[in-house]
Amino acid sequence: MAREEGRKLIAQNKKARHDYLIEDTYEAGLVLQGTEVKSLRQGRASLVDGFVDIDGHEAWLHGVHIPEYANGTWTNHAARRKRKLLLNRVEIDKIERRVNEKGLTVVPLSLYFKDGRAKVEIALAKGKKSWDKRAALAERQANRETEQAVGRRLKGMSD
């Protein structure tokens, strides 16, 4: 079988970028069972309720839904089990220190295959208040309108 190369996106947590202010991102490997890998290769996963917990100098991914493999037998996995993240000791210590000091949280942003291995992109994030979300939406809308106006102007159309 040919070795996979490149990055194949499985799932994204778009709501995390809306609900949180992303401060720092990390790439972590995942400890998975065989049927979990097969289910991920079919492109089935959800990161919506996911979060990372650091317990005893180990990082664990909770709340991520990887559905059972359709062709699996009694060896199938539980859909919402906690999964160990593979990070360097220095990275785990750094994340744990920042979470404890500043009250940040760690959320998964995306799940993908990189050169045939399952990876998850996690982020140190700070929760946004509702007015922060509204301000971000208003800013995005204003930028979109100015770009459209510039585009119309370049094409010679009137406002």
N, C-alpha and C positions, 0 to 999 in steps of 0.2 A: 504494500500500500504506500502511495506517495505521501511524503511528509507535507503537512500543511504549512503555508507561509503567510505572513501578513496578519491582519486583524479582522475578525468576523464578529460584528456586534450582535449580541443576543437580546439584551434588554437595556433600557435606559430609564432612569428615574427623573423625568422632566419636572415633576412637582417639587423635587428637592431643590432645584435651582430657583424655583419661585418662592418656596417657603423659607429658605435659609440663605444666609450670606456666606458664601464659600470662602474660606480663608486659606486652606492648603489642601492639596490632593496627594494621594498615595496610590500606588498600584500594588495589589496583594494577590498572591495565589490562593487557591481554594483547595481544601481537602474534601474530595467528593467520592461517592460510591459509584460503581459502574453504571447502574441504571440512571443515576443523576446526570452523568456525562452524556448518555444516549438521549435523554430527554432534552438536555441543553442543545445538543447537535440538531434536534428538530426545531430549535428556536423557541422553546417554550419556557418562560420564566417571568416572574413579576417581582420588582424591587420596591413596590409602593410602601409597604409597611416595614421595610428593613431598617435595621440599625446595628451598630457595632458596640460590643461590650468588651472591656478589657478585664479579665479575671485571672489573677495569679500569673501575671506576665505573659498571658496568652490572649490573642484577639479572637473573638467569636462573632460570627455574623448571625443575627437573629431575625426572624420574621420574613425572610425571603422565601417566596413560593416557587418551588420547582416541582411541577406536577409529576405524578407517577408515570413511569414509562409504560406505554400501552402494551408492549409485548413482554413486559416483565412478569416474572412468576412470584413465588413467595419471597424471593430475594429483593423485591422492590423496596424502595426507600420511603420514609415518611416525607410528605410534601413540605412541611414547615419545621424541619428539625434545625438545630443550631449547627453551624458549620465552622470549622476552624480556619482562620486566615493565616497565610504564610507571609510573615513580615520579618525583617531583621530586628534583633533585640533592641538596637539603638532607636529604630523607628517606633517600636511599641512603647518604649520608655518615653520618647518624645511626645507621642500622642497622649499617653496616660497623664503625663505632667501637665500638658496644656488643657486637657479635659478637666482635671481636678482644680487647676488654678483659675482659669477664666470661665468655667461653666459652659464650655463648648460641648457639642455633641458630634458624633461621628456617624455619617450616613453614606450608604452606597449610592454612587452616581450611575455607574454602568457595569454591565456584565458582558464579557466578550471572550473569544478565543484568540490567543496571541501565539503564533507558531505552534498551534495544536494544543496549547495548555489553557485551561480555564483561568481567567483573571477577573478581578473585580476592582473597579476604581472607587476608592473611598475618599471622603472629604471631611476635614475638620470644619464644622459649620456652626454659625450662630443663628438662632431663630430670629426671623424678621417679625416685627409688629405689623398690624394690619395697615397702618399708615405708610410703613416702608414699602409694602407691596403695592399700594395705590400709587405712591410716588414713582416706583420703578416702572409701572405700567404707563403712567403719564409721560415719563421721560422717553420710553420706547416709542410711544405713539407720536410724540413731538419729533423725534429723530426720523421716523418713517415719513411723516408729512413733509419735513424739510427735504429729504432725499427725493420724494416724489415731485416736489416743486422744482428742485434743481433739474431733475430729469426732464420735466415738461419744458422748462426754460431752454435747455440745451437742444431739444427737439424743435424749438421754435413755436411751441404752442403757447397760447395765452392762458392766464390764470382764470 
